[in-house]
């Protein structure tokens, strides 16, 4: 029998104050769909939810099979 991998518990509430979030995301254009730098946005989310001492994942777990810095998933659905 193969053991299932241990599940990581991710925080669902931010560990950082609102002013930090505003500063980190002030350059993002939220008014238009799919105009974000998704890699940068994901890194901000990671740090905001997990803290700056929690390393950003380097191995993807998703269905795409790409690595964490891949831009393959960053394209709008109609442009693939």
Chimera marker file (.cmm) of the C-alpha trace (Angstrom):
<marker_set name="trace">
<marker id="1" x="0.000" y="0.000" z="0.000" r="1" g="1" b="0" radius="0.5"/>
<marker id="2" x="1.301" y="3.461" z="-0.915" r="1" g="1" b="0" radius="0.5"/>
<marker id="3" x="0.948" y="6.136" z="1.749" r="1" g="1" b="0" radius="0.5"/>
<marker id="4" x="-0.813" y="9.344" z="0.766" r="1" g="1" b="0" radius="0.5"/>
<marker id="5" x="1.353" y="12.484" z="0.908" r="1" g="1" b="0" radius="0.5"/>
<marker id="6" x="0.944" y="14.631" z="3.996" r="1" g="1" b="0" radius="0.5"/>
<marker id="7" x="-1.457" y="17.515" z="3.512" r="1" g="1" b="0" radius="0.5"/>
<marker id="8" x="-0.168" y="21.038" z="4.059" r="1" g="1" b="0" radius="0.5"/>
<marker id="9" x="-2.369" y="23.314" z="6.057" r="1" g="1" b="0" radius="0.5"/>
<marker id="10" x="-2.551" y="26.748" z="4.452" r="1" g="1" b="0" radius="0.5"/>
<marker id="11" x="-3.822" y="29.751" z="6.320" r="1" g="1" b="0" radius="0.5"/>
<marker id="12" x="-7.063" y="31.231" z="5.074" r="1" g="1" b="0" radius="0.5"/>
<marker id="13" x="-6.676" y="34.581" z="6.781" r="1" g="1" b="0" radius="0.5"/>
<marker id="14" x="-3.963" y="37.152" z="6.045" r="1" g="1" b="0" radius="0.5"/>
<marker id="15" x="-1.058" y="37.512" z="8.456" r="1" g="1" b="0" radius="0.5"/>
<marker id="16" x="-0.230" y="40.992" z="7.192" r="1" g="1" b="0" radius="0.5"/>
<marker id="17" x="-2.089" y="44.289" z="7.623" r="1" g="1" b="0" radius="0.5"/>
<marker id="18" x="-4.230" y="45.986" z="4.966" r="1" g="1" b="0" radius="0.5"/>
<marker id="19" x="-1.659" y="48.743" z="4.275" r="1" g="1" b="0" radius="0.5"/>
<marker id="20" x="0.884" y="46.086" z="3.197" r="1" g="1" b="0" radius="0.5"/>
<marker id="21" x="-1.619" y="44.579" z="0.742" r="1" g="1" b="0" radius="0.5"/>
<marker id="22" x="-2.419" y="48.019" z="-0.711" r="1" g="1" b="0" radius="0.5"/>
<marker id="23" x="1.280" y="48.831" z="-1.166" r="1" g="1" b="0" radius="0.5"/>
<marker id="24" x="2.074" y="45.476" z="-2.793" r="1" g="1" b="0" radius="0.5"/>
<marker id="25" x="-0.830" y="45.607" z="-5.252" r="1" g="1" b="0" radius="0.5"/>
<marker id="26" x="-0.984" y="49.331" z="-6.090" r="1" g="1" b="0" radius="0.5"/>
<marker id="27" x="0.544" y="48.823" z="-9.551" r="1" g="1" b="0" radius="0.5"/>
<marker id="28" x="-1.902" y="46.093" z="-10.567" r="1" g="1" b="0" radius="0.5"/>
<marker id="29" x="-4.729" y="46.804" z="-13.001" r="1" g="1" b="0" radius="0.5"/>
<marker id="30" x="-7.786" y="45.134" z="-11.485" r="1" g="1" b="0" radius="0.5"/>
<marker id="31" x="-10.220" y="46.938" z="-13.816" r="1" g="1" b="0" radius="0.5"/>
<marker id="32" x="-9.566" y="44.623" z="-16.773" r="1" g="1" b="0" radius="0.5"/>
<marker id="33" x="-9.705" y="40.834" z="-16.735" r="1" g="1" b="0" radius="0.5"/>
<marker id="34" x="-6.444" y="38.919" z="-17.275" r="1" g="1" b="0" radius="0.5"/>
<marker id="35" x="-4.179" y="41.975" z="-17.112" r="1" g="1" b="0" radius="0.5"/>
<marker id="36" x="-2.273" y="40.962" z="-13.962" r="1" g="1" b="0" radius="0.5"/>
<marker id="37" x="1.246" y="39.641" z="-13.719" r="1" g="1" b="0" radius="0.5"/>
<marker id="38" x="-0.063" y="36.397" z="-12.231" r="1" g="1" b="0" radius="0.5"/>
<marker id="39" x="3.330" y="35.147" z="-11.069" r="1" g="1" b="0" radius="0.5"/>
<marker id="40" x="3.936" y="38.339" z="-9.091" r="1" g="1" b="0" radius="0.5"/>
<marker id="41" x="0.340" y="38.356" z="-7.809" r="1" g="1" b="0" radius="0.5"/>
<marker id="42" x="0.633" y="34.738" z="-6.618" r="1" g="1" b="0" radius="0.5"/>
<marker id="43" x="3.871" y="35.526" z="-4.794" r="1" g="1" b="0" radius="0.5"/>
<marker id="44" x="2.189" y="38.457" z="-3.028" r="1" g="1" b="0" radius="0.5"/>
<marker id="45" x="-0.714" y="36.224" z="-2.044" r="1" g="1" b="0" radius="0.5"/>
<marker id="46" x="1.688" y="33.575" z="-0.765" r="1" g="1" b="0" radius="0.5"/>
<marker id="47" x="3.658" y="36.018" z="1.381" r="1" g="1" b="0" radius="0.5"/>
<marker id="48" x="0.532" y="37.761" z="2.639" r="1" g="1" b="0" radius="0.5"/>
<marker id="49" x="-1.131" y="34.514" z="3.698" r="1" g="1" b="0" radius="0.5"/>
<marker id="50" x="1.908" y="32.539" z="4.851" r="1" g="1" b="0" radius="0.5"/>
<marker id="51" x="4.410" y="35.180" z="5.968" r="1" g="1" b="0" radius="0.5"/>
<marker id="52" x="7.759" y="36.221" z="4.561" r="1" g="1" b="0" radius="0.5"/>
<marker id="53" x="9.597" y="33.327" z="6.226" r="1" g="1" b="0" radius="0.5"/>
<marker id="54" x="7.532" y="30.703" z="4.392" r="1" g="1" b="0" radius="0.5"/>
<marker id="55" x="9.353" y="29.758" z="1.167" r="1" g="1" b="0" radius="0.5"/>
<marker id="56" x="7.416" y="30.085" z="-2.085" r="1" g="1" b="0" radius="0.5"/>
<marker id="57" x="6.796" y="26.640" z="-3.641" r="1" g="1" b="0" radius="0.5"/>
<marker id="58" x="9.167" y="25.686" z="-6.439" r="1" g="1" b="0" radius="0.5"/>
<marker id="59" x="7.347" y="22.550" z="-7.550" r="1" g="1" b="0" radius="0.5"/>
<marker id="60" x="3.855" y="22.792" z="-8.998" r="1" g="1" b="0" radius="0.5"/>
<marker id="61" x="1.161" y="20.456" z="-7.925" r="1" g="1" b="0" radius="0.5"/>
<marker id="62" x="-1.379" y="21.411" z="-10.591" r="1" g="1" b="0" radius="0.5"/>
<marker id="63" x="-2.713" y="19.664" z="-13.644" r="1" g="1" b="0" radius="0.5"/>
<marker id="64" x="-0.558" y="21.715" z="-16.024" r="1" g="1" b="0" radius="0.5"/>
<marker id="65" x="2.613" y="19.962" z="-14.889" r="1" g="1" b="0" radius="0.5"/>
<marker id="66" x="4.680" y="23.137" z="-15.350" r="1" g="1" b="0" radius="0.5"/>
<marker id="67" x="7.054" y="24.614" z="-12.815" r="1" g="1" b="0" radius="0.5"/>
<marker id="68" x="6.155" y="27.426" z="-10.398" r="1" g="1" b="0" radius="0.5"/>
<marker id="69" x="7.675" y="30.147" z="-12.591" r="1" g="1" b="0" radius="0.5"/>
<marker id="70" x="6.066" y="28.977" z="-15.819" r="1" g="1" b="0" radius="0.5"/>
<marker id="71" x="3.913" y="31.498" z="-17.646" r="1" g="1" b="0" radius="0.5"/>
<marker id="72" x="2.008" y="28.738" z="-19.472" r="1" g="1" b="0" radius="0.5"/>
<marker id="73" x="-1.018" y="29.182" z="-17.203" r="1" g="1" b="0" radius="0.5"/>
<marker id="74" x="-0.880" y="32.980" z="-17.271" r="1" g="1" b="0" radius="0.5"/>
<marker id="75" x="-2.439" y="33.384" z="-20.707" r="1" g="1" b="0" radius="0.5"/>
<marker id="76" x="-6.170" y="34.095" z="-21.059" r="1" g="1" b="0" radius="0.5"/>
<marker id="77" x="-8.153" y="31.004" z="-22.026" r="1" g="1" b="0" radius="0.5"/>
<marker id="78" x="-8.778" y="32.173" z="-25.605" r="1" g="1" b="0" radius="0.5"/>
<marker id="79" x="-5.103" y="32.756" z="-26.397" r="1" g="1" b="0" radius="0.5"/>
<marker id="80" x="-3.729" y="29.227" z="-25.978" r="1" g="1" b="0" radius="0.5"/>
<link id1="1" id2="2" r="1" g="1" b="0" radius="0.2"/>
<link id1="2" id2="3" r="1" g="1" b="0" radius="0.2"/>
<link id1="3" id2="4" r="1" g="1" b="0" radius="0.2"/>
<link id1="4" id2="5" r="1" g="1" b="0" radius="0.2"/>
<link id1="5" id2="6" r="1" g="1" b="0" radius="0.2"/>
<link id1="6" id2="7" r="1" g="1" b="0" radius="0.2"/>
<link id1="7" id2="8" r="1" g="1" b="0" radius="0.2"/>
<link id1="8" id2="9" r="1" g="1" b="0" radius="0.2"/>
<link id1="9" id2="10" r="1" g="1" b="0" radius="0.2"/>
<link id1="10" id2="11" r="1" g="1" b="0" radius="0.2"/>
<link id1="11" id2="12" r="1" g="1" b="0" radius="0.2"/>
<link id1="12" id2="13" r="1" g="1" b="0" radius="0.2"/>
<link id1="13" id2="14" r="1" g="1" b="0" radius="0.2"/>
<link id1="14" id2="15" r="1" g="1" b="0" radius="0.2"/>
<link id1="15" id2="16" r="1" g="1" b="0" radius="0.2"/>
<link id1="16" id2="17" r="1" g="1" b="0" radius="0.2"/>
<link id1="17" id2="18" r="1" g="1" b="0" radius="0.2"/>
<link id1="18" id2="19" r="1" g="1" b="0" radius="0.2"/>
<link id1="19" id2="20" r="1" g="1" b="0" radius="0.2"/>
<link id1="20" id2="21" r="1" g="1" b="0" radius="0.2"/>
<link id1="21" id2="22" r="1" g="1" b="0" radius="0.2"/>
<link id1="22" id2="23" r="1" g="1" b="0" radius="0.2"/>
<link id1="23" id2="24" r="1" g="1" b="0" radius="0.2"/>
<link id1="24" id2="25" r="1" g="1" b="0" radius="0.2"/>
<link id1="25" id2="26" r="1" g="1" b="0" radius="0.2"/>
<link id1="26" id2="27" r="1" g="1" b="0" radius="0.2"/>
<link id1="27" id2="28" r="1" g="1" b="0" radius="0.2"/>
<link id1="28" id2="29" r="1" g="1" b="0" radius="0.2"/>
<link id1="29" id2="30" r="1" g="1" b="0" radius="0.2"/>
<link id1="30" id2="31" r="1" g="1" b="0" radius="0.2"/>
<link id1="31" id2="32" r="1" g="1" b="0" radius="0.2"/>
<link id1="32" id2="33" r="1" g="1" b="0" radius="0.2"/>
<link id1="33" id2="34" r="1" g="1" b="0" radius="0.2"/>
<link id1="34" id2="35" r="1" g="1" b="0" radius="0.2"/>
<link id1="35" id2="36" r="1" g="1" b="0" radius="0.2"/>
<link id1="36" id2="37" r="1" g="1" b="0" radius="0.2"/>
<link id1="37" id2="38" r="1" g="1" b="0" radius="0.2"/>
<link id1="38" id2="39" r="1" g="1" b="0" radius="0.2"/>
<link id1="39" id2="40" r="1" g="1" b="0" radius="0.2"/>
<link id1="40" id2="41" r="1" g="1" b="0" radius="0.2"/>
<link id1="41" id2="42" r="1" g="1" b="0" radius="0.2"/>
<link id1="42" id2="43" r="1" g="1" b="0" radius="0.2"/>
<link id1="43" id2="44" r="1" g="1" b="0" radius="0.2"/>
<link id1="44" id2="45" r="1" g="1" b="0" radius="0.2"/>
<link id1="45" id2="46" r="1" g="1" b="0" radius="0.2"/>
<link id1="46" id2="47" r="1" g="1" b="0" radius="0.2"/>
<link id1="47" id2="48" r="1" g="1" b="0" radius="0.2"/>
<link id1="48" id2="49" r="1" g="1" b="0" radius="0.2"/>
<link id1="49" id2="50" r="1" g="1" b="0" radius="0.2"/>
<link id1="50" id2="51" r="1" g="1" b="0" radius="0.2"/>
<link id1="51" id2="52" r="1" g="1" b="0" radius="0.2"/>
<link id1="52" id2="53" r="1" g="1" b="0" radius="0.2"/>
<link id1="53" id2="54" r="1" g="1" b="0" radius="0.2"/>
<link id1="54" id2="55" r="1" g="1" b="0" radius="0.2"/>
<link id1="55" id2="56" r="1" g="1" b="0" radius="0.2"/>
<link id1="56" id2="57" r="1" g="1" b="0" radius="0.2"/>
<link id1="57" id2="58" r="1" g="1" b="0" radius="0.2"/>
<link id1="58" id2="59" r="1" g="1" b="0" radius="0.2"/>
<link id1="59" id2="60" r="1" g="1" b="0" radius="0.2"/>
<link id1="60" id2="61" r="1" g="1" b="0" radius="0.2"/>
<link id1="61" id2="62" r="1" g="1" b="0" radius="0.2"/>
<link id1="62" id2="63" r="1" g="1" b="0" radius="0.2"/>
<link id1="63" id2="64" r="1" g="1" b="0" radius="0.2"/>
<link id1="64" id2="65" r="1" g="1" b="0" radius="0.2"/>
<link id1="65" id2="66" r="1" g="1" b="0" radius="0.2"/>
<link id1="66" id2="67" r="1" g="1" b="0" radius="0.2"/>
<link id1="67" id2="68" r="1" g="1" b="0" radius="0.2"/>
<link id1="68" id2="69" r="1" g="1" b="0" radius="0.2"/>
<link id1="69" id2="70" r="1" g="1" b="0" radius="0.2"/>
<link id1="70" id2="71" r="1" g="1" b="0" radius="0.2"/>
<link id1="71" id2="72" r="1" g="1" b="0" radius="0.2"/>
<link id1="72" id2="73" r="1" g="1" b="0" radius="0.2"/>
<link id1="73" id2="74" r="1" g="1" b="0" radius="0.2"/>
<link id1="74" id2="75" r="1" g="1" b="0" radius="0.2"/>
<link id1="75" id2="76" r="1" g="1" b="0" radius="0.2"/>
<link id1="76" id2="77" r="1" g="1" b="0" radius="0.2"/>
<link id1="77" id2="78" r="1" g="1" b="0" radius="0.2"/>
<link id1="78" id2="79" r="1" g="1" b="0" radius="0.2"/>
<link id1="79" id2="80" r="1" g="1" b="0" radius="0.2"/>
</marker_set>
